[in-house]
Amino acid sequence: MTKDRLLTPPQVATRLQVNERTVTQWLRKGHLRGFKIGKEWRVSLVDLETFLDASANIPPSPDRPAHENGGGD
């Protein structure tokens, strides 16, 4: 199991300013990697950052880590 903090779909939705249903659809379709614990989904911060990097229209600059290119807290 990952040592990263795990987020719920509502927390991911709030961070991305999208509907919770959208996050759940991304998880079900495999667009966003997540863990199903019982009936509940969880998403690690690393997986969320990877999803955002893959969704960007311009790849991150090679001289700066992705989280410094506007993708992190």
C-alpha positions in Angstrom: 0.0 0.0 0.0 1.1 3.5 -0.6 2.3 5.8 2.1 0.8 8.8 0.3 -2.3 10.5 1.7 -5.4 9.1 0.1 -8.2 11.4 -1.1 -11.9 10.6 -1.5 -13.7 11.4 -4.7 -15.3 14.5 -3.1 -11.9 15.8 -2.1 -10.5 15.2 -5.6 -13.6 16.9 -7.1 -13.1 19.9 -4.9 -9.4 20.2 -5.8 -10.2 20.0 -9.5 -13.4 22.0 -9.3 -15.4 19.3 -11.1 -18.5 17.3 -10.1 -17.9 14.2 -7.9 -19.7 12.1 -10.6 -17.0 13.1 -13.0 -14.3 11.8 -10.7 -16.2 8.6 -10.1 -16.5 8.1 -13.9 -12.8 8.7 -14.4 -12.1 6.1 -11.7 -14.5 3.5 -13.2 -13.2 4.0 -16.7 -9.6 3.8 -15.6 -8.6 7.3 -16.6 -7.7 8.1 -13.0 -6.0 5.4 -10.9 -7.6 4.7 -7.6 -8.1 2.1 -4.9 -11.5 0.6 -4.1 -11.7 -0.1 -0.4 -15.0 -1.9 0.1 -17.5 0.3 -1.8 -15.4 3.5 -1.4 -12.8 4.9 -3.8 -9.5 6.5 -2.7 -7.0 8.3 -4.9 -3.3 8.9 -3.8 -1.9 12.4 -4.3 0.8 10.9 -6.6 -1.9 9.3 -8.8 -3.8 12.6 -9.0 -0.6 14.5 -10.0 0.2 11.8 -12.6 -3.4 12.2 -14.0 -3.0 15.9 -14.2 0.3 15.7 -15.9 -1.1 13.3 -18.5 -4.1 15.6 -19.0 -2.0 18.7 -19.6 -1.9 20.1 -23.1 1.8 20.9 -22.7 4.3 18.5 -21.0 6.1 19.7 -17.9 9.4 21.5 -18.5 12.4 19.0 -18.1 14.3 21.5 -15.9 11.5 21.6 -13.2 9.6 18.9 -11.4 5.9 18.6 -12.5 4.6 19.9 -9.1 6.5 23.2 -9.7 4.9 23.7 -13.1 1.6 24.7 -11.6 0.3 21.2 -10.7 0.6 21.2 -6.9 -0.3 22.8 -3.6 
